[in-house]
Amino acid sequence: MALAALSLLITLATWRRTRKPSRSTATSLRKVPRPVRTGQLSSTQVTDELAALRSEVSSSLRHLAVVRYDAFGDMGGHLSWSIALLDDTGDGVVLTSIHGRSDSRTYAKNVAGWTANQQLSPEEQEAIGFARASNG
């Protein structure tokens, strides 16, 4: 008898949740653009939009890595850093900030095809390596 009552309660709870869309489902559906919701877009239009989005994503800076370090032996706390900001083809920039006791310096170096025209520090090379290994 107790098992039947428990089964009935579970069935009723499940039925109440599935009989009408929840507020979160209705809210989610409202966020979908109207032409998509109503089926007014053709498969060709959807394919074209998807291709455009893929193109945008591949040229965005998706491969990111930060390397923190002590630039000088008398400084601690890993206050200096190099960050690589690269797209899928390895184009982008490496930014480096070196902190000393009395001053700080910031450098930016262009990167094309995972390499730079200027000489890179070991930390900058490490940042590019980590960024390349990331999935973006």
Residue frames as a rotation matrix with the C-alpha (Angstrom) as fourth column:
MET 1
0.566 0.824 0.000 0.00
0.824 -0.566 0.000 0.00
0.000 0.000 -1.000 0.00
ALA 2
0.476 -0.472 -0.742 2.80
0.128 -0.797 0.590 2.43
-0.870 -0.376 -0.319 0.92
LEU 3
-0.605 -0.730 0.318 4.60
0.380 0.087 0.921 1.60
-0.700 0.678 0.224 -2.33
ALA 4
-0.141 0.653 0.744 1.45
0.979 -0.017 0.201 2.34
0.144 0.757 -0.637 -4.33
ALA 5
0.794 0.427 -0.432 0.99
0.527 -0.838 0.140 5.69
-0.302 -0.339 -0.891 -2.55
LEU 6
0.028 -0.883 -0.469 4.62
0.069 -0.467 0.882 6.64
-0.997 -0.057 0.048 -3.21
SER 7
-0.655 -0.227 0.721 4.26
0.674 0.258 0.693 5.68
-0.343 0.939 -0.016 -6.86
LEU 8
0.337 0.871 0.358 1.10
0.934 -0.358 -0.007 7.78
0.122 0.336 -0.934 -7.12
LEU 9
0.683 -0.139 -0.717 2.85
0.246 -0.881 0.404 10.82
-0.688 -0.453 -0.567 -5.59
ILE 10
-0.428 -0.903 -0.041 5.78
0.171 -0.125 0.977 10.52
-0.888 0.411 0.208 -8.00
THR 11
-0.443 0.349 0.826 3.40
0.896 0.210 0.392 10.18
-0.036 0.913 -0.405 -10.96
LEU 12
0.662 0.744 -0.095 1.42
0.746 -0.666 -0.013 13.26
-0.073 -0.062 -0.995 -9.88
ALA 13
0.366 -0.609 -0.704 4.57
0.083 -0.732 0.676 15.32
-0.927 -0.305 -0.217 -9.37
THR 14
-0.675 -0.630 0.385 5.88
0.390 0.138 0.910 14.34
-0.626 0.764 0.153 -12.80
TRP 15
-0.089 0.746 0.660 2.54
0.992 0.005 0.128 15.08
0.092 0.666 -0.740 -14.44
ARG 16
0.745 0.375 -0.552 2.36
0.496 -0.865 0.081 18.57
-0.447 -0.334 -0.830 -12.85
ARG 17
-0.047 -0.861 -0.506 5.84
-0.010 -0.506 0.862 19.43
-0.999 0.046 0.015 -14.13
THR 18
-0.841 -0.400 0.364 5.20
0.288 0.238 0.928 18.26
-0.458 0.885 -0.086 -17.70
ARG 19
0.003 0.941 0.337 1.60
0.903 0.142 -0.405 19.32
-0.430 0.306 -0.850 -18.32
LYS 20
0.950 0.242 0.195 2.49
0.306 -0.842 -0.444 22.94
0.057 0.481 -0.875 -19.10
PRO 21
0.172 -0.946 0.275 5.74
0.555 -0.138 -0.820 24.70
0.814 0.294 0.502 -19.95
SER 22
0.217 -0.188 -0.958 7.54
0.933 -0.248 0.260 26.20
-0.286 -0.950 0.121 -17.01
ARG 23
0.897 0.099 -0.430 8.31
0.057 -0.992 -0.110 29.89
-0.438 0.074 -0.896 -16.82
SER 24
-0.024 -0.985 -0.173 11.94
-0.299 -0.158 0.941 29.21
-0.954 0.074 -0.291 -17.63
THR 25
-0.403 -0.061 0.913 10.95
0.720 0.595 0.358 27.32
-0.565 0.802 -0.196 -20.79
ALA 26
0.626 0.712 0.319 8.64
0.769 -0.494 -0.407 30.12
-0.132 0.500 -0.856 -21.90
THR 27
0.702 -0.448 -0.553 11.33
-0.226 -0.877 0.424 32.71
-0.675 -0.173 -0.717 -21.19
SER 28
-0.341 -0.880 0.330 13.88
0.056 0.332 0.942 30.71
-0.938 0.340 -0.064 -23.16
LEU 29
-0.097 0.383 0.919 11.55
0.942 0.334 -0.040 30.45
-0.322 0.861 -0.393 -26.15
ARG 30
0.879 0.438 -0.189 11.00
0.377 -0.881 -0.287 34.23
-0.292 0.181 -0.939 -26.13
LYS 31
0.267 -0.868 -0.419 14.76
-0.292 -0.488 0.823 34.74
-0.918 -0.097 -0.384 -26.49
VAL 32
-0.389 -0.337 0.858 14.82
0.657 0.552 0.514 32.79
-0.646 0.763 0.007 -29.76
PRO 33
-0.840 0.056 -0.539 14.47
-0.330 -0.842 0.426 35.20
-0.430 0.536 0.726 -32.71
ARG 34
0.043 0.999 0.009 10.94
-0.533 0.031 -0.846 35.26
-0.845 0.032 0.534 -34.15
PRO 35
0.261 0.089 -0.961 11.86
-0.951 0.193 -0.240 34.00
0.164 0.977 0.135 -37.67
VAL 36
-0.753 -0.557 -0.349 13.50
-0.472 0.828 -0.304 30.95
0.458 -0.064 -0.887 -36.11
ARG 37
-0.755 0.514 0.408 10.60
-0.262 0.333 -0.906 30.31
-0.602 -0.790 -0.116 -33.71
THR 38
0.231 0.953 -0.197 8.00
-0.538 -0.044 -0.842 30.51
-0.811 0.300 0.502 -36.44
GLY 39
0.047 -0.286 0.957 10.01
0.504 0.834 0.225 28.51
-0.863 0.471 0.184 -38.97
GLN 40
0.897 0.354 -0.265 10.30
0.004 -0.605 -0.796 31.41
-0.442 0.713 -0.544 -41.44
LEU 41
0.099 -0.925 -0.368 14.01
-0.859 -0.266 0.437 30.84
-0.502 0.273 -0.821 -42.08
SER 42
0.849 0.107 -0.518 14.97
-0.417 0.737 -0.532 28.41
0.325 0.667 0.670 -44.80
SER 43
0.799 -0.596 0.076 17.69
0.436 0.662 0.610 25.85
-0.414 -0.454 0.789 -44.25
THR 44
0.248 -0.714 0.655 19.87
0.811 -0.216 -0.543 27.80
0.530 0.666 0.525 -46.70
GLN 45
0.455 -0.027 0.890 19.52
-0.246 -0.964 0.097 30.96
0.856 -0.263 -0.445 -44.61
VAL 46
0.944 -0.108 0.311 20.38
-0.280 0.229 0.932 29.06
-0.172 -0.967 0.186 -41.44
THR 47
0.594 -0.762 0.257 23.41
0.788 0.616 0.005 27.49
-0.162 0.199 0.966 -43.16
ASP 48
0.231 -0.485 0.844 24.59
0.474 -0.701 -0.532 30.92
0.850 0.523 0.068 -44.36
GLU 49
0.681 0.079 0.728 24.21
-0.504 -0.671 0.543 32.42
0.532 -0.737 -0.417 -40.88
LEU 50
0.923 -0.349 0.164 26.12
0.113 0.652 0.750 29.50
-0.369 -0.673 0.641 -39.37
ALA 51
0.377 -0.812 0.445 28.96
0.890 0.184 -0.418 29.94
0.258 0.554 0.792 -41.87
ALA 52
0.308 -0.218 0.926 29.15
-0.001 -0.973 -0.229 33.66
0.951 0.069 -0.300 -41.03
LEU 53
0.868 0.048 0.494 29.29
-0.485 -0.132 0.865 32.90
0.106 -0.990 -0.091 -37.31
ARG 54
0.768 -0.627 0.130 32.05
0.569 0.761 0.311 30.33
-0.295 -0.165 0.941 -37.81
SER 55
0.241 -0.675 0.697 34.06
0.674 -0.400 -0.621 32.89
0.698 0.620 0.359 -39.78
GLU 56
0.492 0.009 0.870 33.67
-0.411 -0.879 0.242 35.46
0.768 -0.476 -0.429 -37.01
VAL 57
0.959 -0.090 0.270 34.65
-0.214 0.399 0.892 32.99
-0.188 -0.913 0.363 -34.31
SER 58
0.613 -0.771 0.173 37.80
0.790 0.599 -0.133 31.83
-0.002 0.218 0.976 -36.11
SER 59
-0.010 -0.636 0.771 39.06
0.477 -0.681 -0.556 35.42
0.879 0.362 0.310 -36.37
SER 60
0.777 0.293 0.557 38.33
-0.323 -0.574 0.752 36.24
0.540 -0.765 -0.351 -32.72
LEU 61
-0.301 -0.918 0.258 41.02
-0.689 0.022 -0.724 36.15
0.659 -0.396 -0.640 -30.04
ARG 62
0.728 0.680 -0.088 40.20
-0.493 0.608 0.623 32.73
0.477 -0.410 0.777 -28.59
HIS 63
0.469 -0.655 -0.593 43.66
0.639 0.715 -0.284 31.42
0.610 -0.246 0.754 -27.70
LEU 64
0.545 -0.175 0.820 44.65
-0.495 -0.856 0.146 33.16
0.676 -0.486 -0.554 -24.48
ALA 65
0.502 -0.410 -0.761 47.37
0.724 0.681 0.111 32.43
0.473 -0.607 0.639 -21.94
VAL 66
0.738 -0.287 0.611 49.01
-0.493 -0.847 0.198 34.32
0.460 -0.447 -0.767 -19.08
VAL 67
0.281 -0.730 -0.623 52.46
0.717 0.591 -0.370 33.63
0.638 -0.343 0.689 -17.65
ARG 68
0.901 -0.020 0.433 53.33
-0.288 -0.774 0.563 35.36
0.324 -0.632 -0.704 -14.35
TYR 69
0.423 -0.841 -0.338 56.91
0.768 0.531 -0.358 35.58
0.480 -0.108 0.871 -13.15
ASP 70
0.704 -0.375 -0.603 59.54
0.256 -0.658 0.708 37.51
-0.662 -0.653 -0.368 -11.20
ALA 71
0.904 -0.342 0.258 61.51
0.170 -0.266 -0.949 39.58
0.393 0.901 -0.182 -13.69
PHE 72
0.092 -0.885 0.456 64.19
-0.565 -0.424 -0.708 40.49
0.820 -0.192 -0.539 -11.17
GLY 73
-0.268 -0.310 -0.912 65.82
0.387 0.832 -0.397 38.38
0.882 -0.460 -0.103 -8.47
ASP 74
-0.975 -0.177 -0.134 65.15
0.193 -0.377 -0.906 40.91
0.110 -0.909 0.402 -5.71
MET 75
-0.469 0.882 0.052 61.41
-0.880 -0.471 0.066 41.12
0.082 -0.015 0.996 -6.47
GLY 76
-0.955 0.232 0.182 58.87
0.188 0.955 -0.230 38.52
-0.228 -0.186 -0.956 -5.40
GLY 77
-0.325 0.936 -0.136 55.16
-0.109 -0.179 -0.978 37.97
-0.940 -0.303 0.160 -5.84
HIS 78
-0.522 0.090 0.848 55.14
0.782 0.449 0.433 37.25
-0.342 0.889 -0.304 -9.58
LEU 79
0.080 0.543 -0.836 54.22
0.167 -0.834 -0.526 40.86
-0.983 -0.098 -0.157 -10.39
SER 80
-0.542 -0.298 -0.785 55.49
-0.703 -0.351 0.619 40.69
-0.460 0.888 -0.020 -13.98
TRP 81
0.070 0.630 0.773 53.40
0.134 0.762 -0.634 38.97
-0.988 0.148 -0.031 -16.63
SER 82
-0.859 -0.168 -0.484 53.09
-0.460 -0.161 0.873 38.14
-0.225 0.973 0.061 -20.32
ILE 83
-0.018 0.912 0.411 49.75
-0.045 0.409 -0.911 37.46
-0.999 -0.035 0.033 -21.97
ALA 84
-0.977 -0.208 0.046 49.20
0.016 0.142 0.990 36.04
-0.213 0.968 -0.136 -25.46
LEU 85
0.009 0.989 -0.147 45.95
-0.191 -0.143 -0.971 36.99
-0.982 0.036 0.187 -27.25
LEU 86
-0.845 -0.455 -0.282 45.71
-0.395 0.174 0.902 35.04
-0.362 0.873 -0.326 -30.51
ASP 87
0.249 0.918 -0.309 43.13
-0.926 0.132 -0.353 33.87
-0.284 0.374 0.883 -33.06
ASP 88
0.794 0.179 0.582 42.86
-0.123 0.983 -0.136 30.42
-0.596 0.036 0.802 -34.65
THR 89
0.848 -0.507 0.152 45.64
0.291 0.207 -0.934 31.15
0.442 0.837 0.323 -37.16
GLY 90
0.232 -0.792 -0.565 48.05
0.965 0.112 0.239 32.38
-0.126 -0.600 0.790 -34.49
ASP 91
-0.363 -0.287 0.887 47.68
0.478 -0.874 -0.087 36.07
0.800 0.392 0.455 -35.31
GLY 92
0.744 0.629 -0.223 47.40
0.533 -0.358 0.767 38.57
0.403 -0.690 -0.602 -32.49
VAL 93
0.281 -0.600 0.749 49.55
-0.454 -0.771 -0.448 40.19
0.846 -0.214 -0.489 -29.85
VAL 94
0.170 -0.296 -0.940 51.70
0.845 0.535 -0.015 39.40
0.507 -0.791 0.341 -26.83
LEU 95
0.555 0.037 0.831 51.53
-0.290 -0.928 0.235 41.97
0.780 -0.371 -0.504 -24.04
THR 96
0.070 -0.612 -0.788 54.23
0.801 0.506 -0.321 42.03
0.595 -0.608 0.525 -21.36
SER 97
0.708 0.093 0.701 54.41
-0.304 -0.855 0.420 44.06
0.638 -0.510 -0.577 -18.18
ILE 98
0.014 -0.803 -0.596 57.68
0.658 0.456 -0.599 44.04
0.753 -0.383 0.535 -16.25
HIS 99
0.863 0.356 0.358 57.56
-0.056 -0.637 0.769 45.37
0.502 -0.684 -0.530 -12.70
GLY 100
-0.217 -0.945 -0.243 60.66
0.513 0.101 -0.852 46.56
0.830 -0.310 0.463 -10.85
ARG 101
-0.297 0.041 -0.954 61.13
0.939 -0.168 -0.300 48.34
-0.172 -0.985 0.011 -7.54
SER 102
-0.542 -0.039 -0.839 61.01
0.203 -0.975 -0.086 51.84
-0.815 -0.217 0.537 -8.98
ASP 103
-0.395 0.414 -0.820 59.23
-0.834 -0.536 0.131 51.48
-0.385 0.736 0.557 -12.31
SER 104
0.029 0.459 0.888 57.10
0.227 0.862 -0.453 49.34
-0.973 0.215 -0.080 -14.58
ARG 105
-0.632 -0.229 -0.740 57.33
-0.651 -0.361 0.668 48.86
-0.420 0.904 0.079 -18.31
THR 106
0.255 0.779 0.573 54.78
-0.031 0.599 -0.800 47.49
-0.966 0.187 0.177 -20.73
TYR 107
-0.733 -0.533 -0.422 55.50
-0.488 -0.020 0.873 46.05
-0.473 0.846 -0.245 -24.17
ALA 108
0.503 0.831 0.239 53.30
-0.290 0.422 -0.859 44.88
-0.814 0.363 0.453 -27.04
LYS 109
-0.668 -0.721 -0.183 54.60
-0.477 0.226 0.849 42.62
-0.571 0.655 -0.495 -29.80
ASN 110
0.273 0.756 -0.595 52.71
-0.953 0.126 -0.277 41.54
-0.134 0.642 0.755 -32.92
VAL 111
-0.512 -0.324 0.796 52.36
-0.231 0.944 0.236 37.84
-0.828 -0.063 -0.558 -33.57
ALA 112
0.268 0.552 -0.790 51.58
-0.952 0.027 -0.304 36.32
-0.147 0.833 0.533 -36.99
GLY 113
0.513 0.000 -0.858 51.30
-0.416 0.875 -0.249 32.59
0.751 0.485 0.449 -37.56
TRP 114
0.942 -0.028 -0.335 52.35
0.297 0.532 0.792 31.79
0.156 -0.846 0.510 -33.98
THR 115
-0.019 -0.985 -0.169 55.67
0.999 -0.026 0.037 33.67
-0.040 -0.168 0.985 -34.35
ALA 116
0.784 0.224 -0.578 56.75
0.305 -0.951 0.045 37.29
-0.540 -0.212 -0.814 -33.79
ASN 117
0.725 -0.538 0.430 58.95
0.302 -0.313 -0.900 39.55
0.619 0.782 -0.065 -35.90
GLN 118
0.291 -0.600 0.745 60.65
-0.768 -0.611 -0.193 40.85
0.571 -0.516 -0.639 -32.76
GLN 119
-0.604 -0.564 -0.562 62.72
-0.061 0.737 -0.673 38.80
0.794 -0.372 -0.480 -30.35
LEU 120
0.519 0.845 0.126 60.57
-0.318 0.055 0.946 37.25
0.793 -0.532 0.297 -27.63
SER 121
-0.303 -0.525 0.795 61.49
-0.946 0.063 -0.318 36.63
0.117 -0.849 -0.516 -24.02
PRO 122
-0.940 -0.047 -0.339 61.25
-0.029 0.998 -0.058 33.04
0.341 -0.045 -0.939 -22.74
GLU 123
-0.673 0.734 -0.093 58.08
0.188 0.047 -0.981 34.01
-0.716 -0.678 -0.170 -20.86
GLU 124
-0.102 0.619 -0.779 56.49
-0.804 -0.512 -0.302 35.46
-0.586 0.595 0.550 -24.01
GLN 125
-0.558 -0.160 -0.814 57.36
-0.684 0.644 0.342 32.30
0.470 0.748 -0.469 -25.94
GLU 126
-0.973 0.209 -0.094 55.87
0.224 0.777 -0.589 30.25
-0.050 -0.594 -0.803 -23.12
ALA 127
-0.384 0.876 -0.292 52.64
-0.254 -0.405 -0.878 32.30
-0.888 -0.263 0.378 -23.23
ILE 128
-0.127 0.297 -0.947 52.34
-0.991 -0.082 0.107 31.72
-0.046 0.951 0.304 -26.99
GLY 129
-0.816 -0.243 -0.524 52.95
-0.307 0.951 0.037 28.00
0.490 0.191 -0.851 -26.48
PHE 130
-0.830 0.558 -0.011 50.25
0.251 0.356 -0.900 27.77
-0.498 -0.750 -0.435 -23.81
ALA 131
-0.176 0.787 -0.591 47.83
-0.611 -0.558 -0.561 29.78
-0.772 0.262 0.580 -25.97
ARG 132
-0.376 -0.028 -0.926 48.47
-0.881 0.322 0.348 27.51
0.288 0.946 -0.145 -28.96
ALA 133
-0.944 -0.036 -0.329 47.82
0.046 0.970 -0.238 24.42
0.328 -0.240 -0.914 -26.83
SER 134
-0.641 0.768 -0.010 44.52
-0.164 -0.149 -0.975 25.84
-0.750 -0.623 0.221 -25.57
ASN 135
-0.515 0.537 0.668 41.33
0.813 0.554 0.181 24.86
-0.273 0.636 -0.722 -27.37
GLY 136
-0.941 0.150 0.303 40.07
-0.015 -0.913 0.407 28.43
0.338 0.379 0.862 -27.47
